[in-house]
Amino acid sequence: MSGLIVRAADTGRLLADIDAFGRAAFEEAGAQNLWITQNVMAGESAGEIGIAADWDSVDTAVTAPDEMRAMPEFVESMQAAGIQTLRRSLMDVRMERGTLDGKFGSLIVSAGNLAEDEEATADAIWAHMEKGTNGIRWTQAVAAGPLTGMYVTISTSDSLDALMAASNQMFADPAILGMMAEQNFQLIQRSLFRRLA
């Protein structure tokens, strides 16, 4: 999974061009599950736009976006929308439950040890989170600057109220807290986002 973080002077133009040709170009290059999101509650990162996609190989994840950015239509679009690239990251998808659909989402960055039984841990967390989310994905940062090696958990929902209620219930479960203690879980940061496309 790759993540490109940008700021845009004209978000409307960016989204119009994604609809007009951007999504199709990403898919033709091999991208799957293209998501465009914007941080809403994220401290100094509020307003940043994330462009995330799944790829079959690291080679493609690295080369395809560069090749697209060299295309005349992408060059013109980025200039017109006032795109400023902030950072790019590569994530290893560890586990997933449900489907990553919804109008909103939460992104949690954490540190700690990898769970001995990732499937069982995912199932235990999903038992709570499925009550307020559509899907949840656990990833580990492979190449992400200071976040490299940390874990990034993405949850999606049509209601942030429902998502937060499920999250609060999960974090209050003694069994979950016990697993987190065993893994030396440390919450580093959390952001809330909305899906743009």
NORDAZI-V96354 format. One record per backbone hydrogen bond with DSSP energy under -0.5 kcal/mol. CO is the residue of the C=O (numbers start at 1). NH is the residue of the N-H. If there is no record, write none. Layout:
BEGIN
co:nh
CO:NH
CO:NH
END
This chain:
BEGIN
co:nh
1:91
2:53
3:89
4:6
4:51
5:86
5:87
6:49
7:84
10:14
11:15
12:16
13:17
14:18
15:19
16:20
17:21
17:22
18:23
21:25
22:26
23:27
24:28
25:29
26:31
27:30
32:54
35:52
36:196
36:197
37:50
38:194
39:47
40:42
41:192
42:45
43:46
45:48
48:39
49:6
50:37
50:52
51:4
52:35
53:2
54:32
57:61
58:62
59:63
60:64
62:66
63:67
64:68
65:69
66:70
67:70
68:71
71:74
71:75
72:76
73:77
74:78
75:79
76:80
77:81
78:82
78:83
79:82
81:9
81:10
82:9
83:85
84:7
87:5
89:3
90:142
90:143
91:93
92:94
92:140
95:138
97:136
99:101
103:195
104:157
105:193
106:155
107:191
108:153
109:188
109:189
110:151
111:186
116:118
117:121
118:122
119:123
120:124
121:125
122:126
123:127
124:128
125:128
125:129
126:130
128:131
129:132
129:133
134:99
135:156
136:97
137:139
137:154
138:94
138:95
139:152
140:92
141:149
143:90
144:147
145:148
147:150
150:141
151:110
152:139
152:154
153:108
153:155
154:137
155:106
156:134
156:135
157:104
159:163
160:164
161:165
162:166
163:167
164:168
165:169
166:170
167:171
168:172
169:172
170:173
173:177
174:178
175:179
176:180
177:181
178:182
179:183
180:185
181:184
183:113
186:111
186:188
189:109
191:107
192:40
192:41
193:105
194:38
END
